[in-house]
Amino acid sequence: MSLTMSVIIVSAVFGLIVAAIQYRHSACSIQYQRKSLDTIVGVRKVIELIPQHRGMSNALLNGDDSFKGKIITVQSEVDKCIQVIEQSSNIKGQLQRWNKIKSDWNSLKSDYVGLSAPKSFQQHSDLISEVLYLLVDVANDSGIYFHENERCRALTLGLFYHLPMMNEFVARARGVGAGAIAKNKLIICDRIKLQFLYKRVNKSLEAIHATLLQSMAGENYQEQSPEALITEGLQPTYFFMHTLQENLLAGHAVTIKSTDYFDIGTSAVKESFKLFDTLLPIINQYSDQDEVRLKRQLKWLWFFGFVFTGAVVFMMLP
């Protein structure tokens, strides 16, 4: 066998080995992405619940005892979500942050009654920030943010960053406002906070509209246009912003009850997270498409492998 032929054979074998390794890596990445989405679903529920606990605690510590029973219910729901997330293999990549979240939550749920309202609110907010970082880190580790499809990247940006951040701003406005109504007094500090949160929510609404519309341009989902689907999911948030403006920022006498105000804010968060849940399967569809393309590449890999092997055997025949 000539030197040239030997070089060709060695190069071809090396190329097939590299292609096989790349296939294996891509297949593992797709499976990891799917598991990451399961983890994100659990983390997203915690992001919904802990702010409820913060707002209820703030109202309670400001004198509204009607939230006592609700706080216990929310604590139980958070604990159940934590148990589900614990079973996820993907959380192992974020163990340091996850263990801190669990430790801070266990301390806070038992000690908040001994804290002042501002201290409790701040400790809750610090914990929620850690959970938001956890969601972003899990998505980042999975590679979803860097998908080759531009629409997929826009969707992940809208769902995993803009929407959770908006809901955190809404939840803060819900908690601060409920506390102010409970003590029947809106101090200057709280007014400044609410004005700031009002502006941040409106900016987030614009960003969510832009990114989600970009990810769904020209397509209908569940027999709704993208604009109709997004508007329906975010309409309660617009209503909460109107309630905030009219009852706390406009300078009129406060006539709404703290529980009613809190429920309107909770409805806004729930409905926008329903939009999150509705659109999340689209990311799984991108993973399905990647898997189909990968299987097609595997078939070609096997084809060229057989052709190459046959050619080598033929050339080695006397």
C-alpha positions as CSV (number, residue, x, y, z in Angstrom):
1,M,0.0,0.0,0.0
2,S,1.4,3.4,-1.0
3,L,2.2,6.1,1.5
4,T,-0.5,8.4,-0.1
5,M,-3.2,5.7,0.3
6,S,-2.1,5.2,3.9
7,V,-2.4,8.9,4.6
8,I,-5.9,9.0,3.0
9,I,-7.1,6.0,5.1
10,V,-5.7,7.4,8.3
11,S,-7.3,10.8,7.6
12,A,-10.7,9.3,6.8
13,V,-10.6,7.2,10.0
14,F,-9.7,10.2,12.0
15,G,-12.5,12.2,10.4
16,L,-15.1,9.5,11.2
17,I,-13.9,9.3,14.8
18,V,-14.2,13.1,15.2
19,A,-17.7,13.0,13.6
20,A,-18.8,10.2,16.0
21,I,-17.5,12.2,19.0
22,Q,-19.3,15.3,17.9
23,Y,-22.5,13.3,17.4
24,R,-22.2,11.9,21.0
25,H,-21.6,15.4,22.4
26,S,-24.6,16.9,20.5
27,A,-26.9,14.0,21.7
28,C,-25.8,14.5,25.3
29,S,-26.4,18.3,25.0
30,I,-29.9,17.8,23.7
31,Q,-30.7,15.5,26.6
32,Y,-29.2,17.9,29.1
33,Q,-31.3,20.7,27.7
34,R,-34.5,18.7,28.2
35,K,-33.6,18.0,31.8
36,S,-32.7,21.6,32.3
37,L,-36.1,22.7,31.2
38,D,-37.7,20.3,33.8
39,T,-35.5,22.0,36.4
40,I,-36.5,25.5,35.2
41,V,-40.2,24.6,35.6
42,G,-39.6,23.9,39.3
43,V,-37.4,27.0,39.8
44,R,-40.0,29.2,38.1
45,K,-42.7,28.0,40.6
46,V,-40.4,29.0,43.5
47,I,-39.9,32.4,41.8
48,E,-43.7,32.7,41.9
49,L,-44.2,31.6,45.5
50,I,-41.5,33.2,47.6
51,P,-42.5,36.7,46.5
52,Q,-46.0,35.8,47.7
53,H,-44.5,34.9,51.1
54,R,-42.6,38.2,51.1
55,G,-45.7,40.3,50.3
56,M,-47.9,38.5,52.8
57,S,-45.2,38.8,55.5
58,N,-44.9,42.5,54.8
59,A,-48.6,43.0,55.2
60,L,-48.7,40.9,58.4
61,L,-45.8,42.7,60.0
62,N,-47.5,46.0,59.1
63,G,-50.6,44.9,61.1
64,D,-52.9,42.9,58.7
65,D,-53.5,39.6,60.5
66,S,-55.7,38.2,57.7
67,F,-52.6,36.8,55.9
68,K,-51.5,34.4,58.7
69,G,-53.2,31.3,57.3
70,K,-52.2,32.1,53.7
71,I,-48.5,32.4,54.7
72,I,-48.5,28.8,56.1
73,T,-50.1,27.5,52.9
74,V,-47.4,29.3,50.7
75,Q,-44.6,27.9,52.9
76,S,-45.9,24.4,52.4
77,E,-46.1,24.9,48.6
78,V,-42.5,26.2,48.5
79,D,-41.2,23.2,50.5
80,K,-42.9,20.9,48.0
81,C,-41.3,22.7,45.0
82,I,-37.9,22.4,46.7
83,Q,-38.3,18.7,47.1
84,V,-39.1,18.3,43.4
85,I,-36.1,20.4,42.3
86,E,-33.9,18.3,44.7
87,Q,-34.6,15.3,42.5
88,S,-33.3,17.0,39.4
89,S,-29.8,15.9,38.3
90,N,-29.2,19.3,36.6
91,I,-29.3,21.2,39.9
92,K,-26.0,19.5,40.8
93,G,-24.1,22.0,38.6
94,Q,-25.4,24.8,40.9
95,L,-25.1,23.1,44.3
96,Q,-23.4,26.0,46.1
97,R,-26.2,28.5,45.1
98,W,-28.9,25.9,45.6
99,N,-27.8,25.0,49.1
100,K,-27.6,28.7,50.0
101,I,-31.2,29.2,48.7
102,K,-32.5,26.2,50.8
103,S,-30.6,27.4,53.9
104,D,-31.9,31.0,53.6
105,W,-35.4,29.9,53.0
106,N,-35.5,27.6,56.0
107,S,-34.2,30.4,58.2
108,L,-36.5,33.0,56.8
109,K,-39.8,31.0,57.0
110,S,-39.3,30.4,60.7
111,D,-37.7,33.8,61.7
112,Y,-39.6,36.4,59.7
113,V,-42.1,37.0,62.5
114,G,-39.2,38.3,64.7
115,L,-38.0,40.7,62.0
116,S,-39.1,44.3,61.3
117,A,-41.2,44.7,58.1
118,P,-38.3,46.4,56.1
119,K,-35.8,43.7,57.3
120,S,-38.1,40.9,56.3
121,F,-38.8,42.4,52.9
122,Q,-35.1,42.9,52.2
123,Q,-34.1,39.3,53.2
124,H,-36.9,37.9,51.1
125,S,-35.7,40.1,48.2
126,D,-32.1,38.9,48.6
127,L,-33.4,35.3,48.5
128,I,-35.5,35.9,45.4
129,S,-32.5,37.4,43.6
130,E,-30.6,34.2,44.3
131,V,-33.4,32.1,42.8
132,L,-33.6,34.4,39.7
133,Y,-29.8,33.9,39.2
134,L,-30.3,30.2,39.6
135,L,-32.8,30.1,36.8
136,V,-30.5,32.0,34.5
137,D,-27.5,29.8,35.4
138,V,-29.4,26.6,34.8
139,A,-30.5,27.9,31.4
140,N,-27.0,29.2,30.6
141,D,-25.4,25.8,31.5
142,S,-27.8,24.0,29.2
143,G,-26.7,26.0,26.2
144,I,-30.3,27.1,25.4
145,Y,-29.3,30.8,25.4
146,F,-26.8,30.0,22.6
147,H,-29.0,28.1,20.3
148,E,-28.3,28.6,16.6
149,N,-31.9,29.5,15.8
150,E,-32.5,33.3,16.4
151,R,-36.1,32.8,17.3
152,C,-35.2,30.3,20.0
153,R,-32.7,32.7,21.5
154,A,-35.3,35.5,21.5
155,L,-37.8,33.1,23.2
156,T,-35.4,32.1,25.9
157,L,-34.4,35.7,26.6
158,G,-38.1,36.6,26.9
159,L,-39.1,33.7,29.1
160,F,-36.0,33.2,31.3
161,Y,-34.9,36.8,31.8
162,H,-37.4,39.5,31.0
163,L,-40.6,37.8,32.2
164,P,-39.3,36.6,35.6
165,M,-37.7,40.0,36.2
166,M,-40.9,41.7,35.4
167,N,-42.8,39.5,37.8
168,E,-40.3,40.3,40.5
169,F,-40.9,44.0,40.0
170,V,-44.7,43.3,40.1
171,A,-44.3,41.2,43.2
172,R,-42.3,43.9,44.9
173,A,-44.9,46.5,44.1
174,R,-47.5,44.1,45.4
175,G,-45.7,43.6,48.7
176,V,-44.8,47.3,49.3
177,G,-48.2,48.4,48.4
178,A,-50.0,45.8,50.5
179,G,-47.9,46.9,53.5
180,A,-48.6,50.5,53.0
181,I,-52.4,49.9,52.7
182,A,-52.2,47.6,55.8
183,K,-50.8,50.5,57.9
184,N,-53.0,53.0,56.1
185,K,-50.0,55.2,55.3
186,L,-47.9,55.7,52.3
187,I,-44.6,57.1,53.4
188,I,-42.3,59.0,51.0
189,C,-39.8,56.1,50.9
190,D,-42.6,53.6,49.8
191,R,-43.9,56.1,47.2
192,I,-40.5,56.4,45.7
193,K,-40.1,52.6,45.6
194,L,-43.5,52.2,44.0
195,Q,-42.8,54.9,41.4
196,F,-39.5,53.2,40.5
197,L,-41.2,49.7,40.2
198,Y,-44.0,51.2,38.1
199,K,-41.5,52.4,35.6
200,R,-39.5,49.2,35.6
201,V,-42.6,47.0,35.0
202,N,-43.6,49.1,32.0
203,K,-40.1,48.8,30.5
204,S,-40.2,45.1,31.1
205,L,-43.6,44.8,29.4
206,E,-42.1,46.5,26.3
207,A,-39.1,44.1,26.3
208,I,-41.3,41.0,26.7
209,H,-43.5,42.1,23.8
210,A,-40.5,42.7,21.6
211,T,-38.7,39.5,22.3
212,L,-41.7,37.2,22.3
213,L,-43.1,38.7,19.1
214,Q,-39.7,38.2,17.5
215,S,-39.7,34.6,18.5
216,M,-43.2,33.9,17.2
217,A,-43.3,36.2,14.1
218,G,-45.7,35.0,11.4
219,E,-46.9,32.0,13.4
220,N,-50.1,31.2,15.3
221,Y,-50.0,29.3,18.5
222,Q,-53.1,27.4,19.9
223,E,-55.2,29.2,17.2
224,Q,-54.2,32.6,18.5
225,S,-52.0,35.2,16.9
226,P,-48.8,36.0,18.8
227,E,-50.0,39.5,19.6
228,A,-53.3,38.1,21.0
229,L,-51.6,35.4,23.0
230,I,-49.0,37.8,24.5
231,T,-51.6,40.5,25.2
232,E,-53.9,38.0,27.0
233,G,-51.1,36.8,29.2
234,L,-50.0,40.3,30.2
235,Q,-53.4,42.0,30.5
236,P,-53.6,41.4,34.2
237,T,-50.2,43.0,34.7
238,Y,-51.5,46.1,32.9
239,F,-54.5,46.1,35.2
240,F,-52.3,45.8,38.3
241,M,-50.3,48.8,37.1
242,H,-53.5,50.7,36.6
243,T,-54.6,49.7,40.2
244,L,-51.2,50.8,41.6
245,Q,-51.4,54.1,39.8
246,E,-54.9,54.9,40.7
247,N,-54.9,53.8,44.4
248,L,-51.3,54.6,45.6
249,L,-49.5,56.9,43.2
250,A,-52.2,59.3,42.1
251,G,-52.5,60.9,45.6
252,H,-56.1,60.0,46.1
253,A,-57.4,58.5,49.4
254,V,-56.8,54.8,49.5
255,T,-60.1,52.9,49.3
256,I,-58.9,49.4,48.3
257,K,-58.3,46.7,50.9
258,S,-54.7,45.3,51.2
259,T,-56.0,41.7,50.5
260,D,-57.8,42.9,47.3
261,Y,-54.7,44.8,46.1
262,F,-52.5,41.8,46.9
263,D,-54.9,39.5,45.0
264,I,-54.8,41.7,41.9
265,G,-51.0,41.6,41.9
266,T,-51.0,37.8,42.4
267,S,-53.3,37.4,39.5
268,A,-50.9,39.4,37.3
269,V,-48.0,37.2,38.3
270,K,-50.0,34.0,37.8
271,E,-51.3,34.9,34.4
272,S,-47.9,36.0,33.1
273,F,-46.4,32.8,34.4
274,K,-49.2,30.9,32.6
275,L,-47.8,32.6,29.4
276,F,-44.4,31.2,30.4
277,D,-45.8,27.7,30.8
278,T,-47.7,28.0,27.4
279,L,-44.6,29.0,25.5
280,L,-42.0,26.8,27.2
281,P,-42.9,23.7,25.1
282,I,-41.8,25.6,22.0
283,I,-38.2,25.4,23.3
284,N,-38.7,21.6,23.5
285,Q,-39.8,21.6,19.9
286,Y,-36.5,23.2,19.0
287,S,-34.7,20.3,20.8
288,D,-36.9,17.8,18.9
289,Q,-35.8,19.4,15.6
290,D,-32.2,19.3,16.7
291,E,-32.6,15.6,17.5
292,V,-34.2,14.8,14.1
293,R,-31.3,16.6,12.3
294,L,-28.8,14.8,14.5
295,K,-30.3,11.4,13.6
296,R,-30.1,12.3,10.0
297,Q,-26.4,13.1,10.4
298,L,-25.9,9.8,12.1
299,K,-27.4,7.9,9.2
300,W,-24.9,9.7,6.8
301,L,-22.1,8.9,9.2
302,W,-23.0,5.2,9.1
303,F,-23.3,5.4,5.3
304,F,-19.9,6.9,4.7
305,G,-18.4,4.5,7.2
306,F,-19.7,1.5,5.3
307,V,-18.7,3.0,2.0
308,F,-15.2,3.8,3.2
309,T,-14.8,0.4,4.8
310,G,-15.9,-1.3,1.6
311,A,-13.5,0.8,-0.5
312,V,-10.6,0.0,1.8
313,V,-11.3,-3.8,1.6
314,F,-11.7,-3.6,-2.2
315,M,-8.3,-1.8,-2.6
316,M,-6.6,-4.3,-0.3
317,L,-7.8,-7.3,-2.4
318,P,-5.0,-8.9,-4.5
